[in-house]
Amino acid sequence: MTDLTATDFPPGATLRAEARIDLDAIRSNTRRLGQIVAETGSKSAAGVMAVVKADAYGHGAVPCARAAKQGGAAWLGTALPEEALQLRAAGLTGPILAWLHPAGGPWDELIVHEIDVTAYAPWVLEEITAAAQRCGIQARVQLKVDTGLGRGGTQPHDWLELVELAAKAEAAGHIRVTGVWSHFACADEPGHPSIRAQLDVFALALAAADHAGLRPEVRHIANSPAALSLPEAHFDLVRAGLAVYGLSPLPDTTPADFGLRPAMTLTARVALVKNAPAEHGVSYGHIHHTAGPTTLALVPLGYADGLPRNSSNVGEVLVGGARHRVAGRMAMDQFVVDLGDPDAVHDVHVGDEVVIFGPGDRGEPTADDWAQATGTLNYEIVTRIGPRVPRVYVGNS
Ligand SMILES: *Cc1c(COP(=O)(O)O)cnc(C)c1O
């Protein structure tokens, strides 16, 4: 959860750093996904589930869930039960699916709050059915099959047992099977042979569920990369996370290629500007030395805030109208930028905005640039921005 918001600070206070979240971008990205899947879904039209797990990939679960619903998302998705319950507590209505439960649920609370829960093994379904009987409320259950990812889900050899158990519990009135679903291993590598193989296994799993008499409202397997690149995987619903936040999951593409706009801009305010002589070591370990007389600017953001430590000497930021590298080690709370010019002390001032990443249209680096510089995915760059960075919501009307 995001612990700090701009309202926790005195009015008018200058924030050390902030993650600006453009809710208009979230709305329009969701709308765009809706258009893409409406044209290609297998029934009349497929819908969008906005995946808001992990505090909406670091963007803030509740405001982003509201914005995604305003953009037309029919469903919300979370990994953890407490994430789903947080949405209900904030007053979000409509279908919500959670899919990663510890033993024990907490099923009663999820059932009472009408959250769709996921049965990914026969024993999970037995726990859910017992809880539904205990609560006297029909549980909404989705069945998850492992079509080849090799992570969550029921292996095909146990699938028949799971669907028959579900059909029995449904006939007894304890549960309603609302969905059947699966997840891809390599949808972000279009053409990967596992994609076709998983679709084939999914077709068999759906046929077995149908044969057992189950009539789920939604069948779904597509994440963002499949939503954007694989129409035949759209079925009734796509579970989109990354694309809702305006980032592309596919190689060699930009968000604009799909009509998406990055929603997060991460900024900080310069905390100190000073001259330094040539050959001055900079930050822990002295892995950077000034090349000549220069100006150093101190940026009060570090790995405790989610900036990767291996951005040392490689991450770039926008300051004073130009891009500069992180000079030396990224520290826990701060890093230094070497402006390379002793006169820059007159151009860059304490309090100036430093853009770490954003949509890219002001010349600032993007989350993709940070991912590339540090050897990870754009998913991780935005999600790891920590609770110490206040989220400031714009486009809120
Ligand atoms: C995180 C997640 C998604 C969303 O994936 P994106 O690639 O961000 O769209 C969908 N389904 C499951 C099961 C997930 O865990």
PDBQT file of the ligand as one rigid body, heavy atoms in Angstrom, charges set to zero:
ROOT
HETATM    1  C1  LIG A 401       0.110  -9.884 -13.162  1.00  0.00    +0.000 C 
HETATM    2  C2  LIG A 401      -0.822 -10.770 -13.867  1.00  0.00    +0.000 A 
HETATM    3  C3  LIG A 401      -1.514 -10.322 -15.010  1.00  0.00    +0.000 A 
HETATM    4  C4  LIG A 401      -1.228  -8.997 -15.686  1.00  0.00    +0.000 C 
HETATM    5  O1  LIG A 401      -0.083  -9.116 -16.487  1.00  0.00    +0.000 OA
HETATM    6  P1  LIG A 401       0.368  -7.937 -17.436  1.00  0.00    +0.000 P 
HETATM    7  O2  LIG A 401       1.419  -8.526 -18.299  1.00  0.00    +0.000 OA
HETATM    8  O3  LIG A 401       0.869  -6.848 -16.559  1.00  0.00    +0.000 OA
HETATM    9  O4  LIG A 401      -0.829  -7.505 -18.194  1.00  0.00    +0.000 OA
HETATM   10  C5  LIG A 401      -2.473 -11.153 -15.551  1.00  0.00    +0.000 A 
HETATM   11  N1  LIG A 401      -2.738 -12.364 -15.007  1.00  0.00    +0.000 NA
HETATM   12  C6  LIG A 401      -2.061 -12.837 -13.941  1.00  0.00    +0.000 A 
HETATM   13  C7  LIG A 401      -2.381 -14.188 -13.405  1.00  0.00    +0.000 C 
HETATM   14  C8  LIG A 401      -1.082 -12.064 -13.334  1.00  0.00    +0.000 A 
HETATM   15  O5  LIG A 401      -0.415 -12.552 -12.282  1.00  0.00    +0.000 OA
ENDROOT
TORSDOF 0
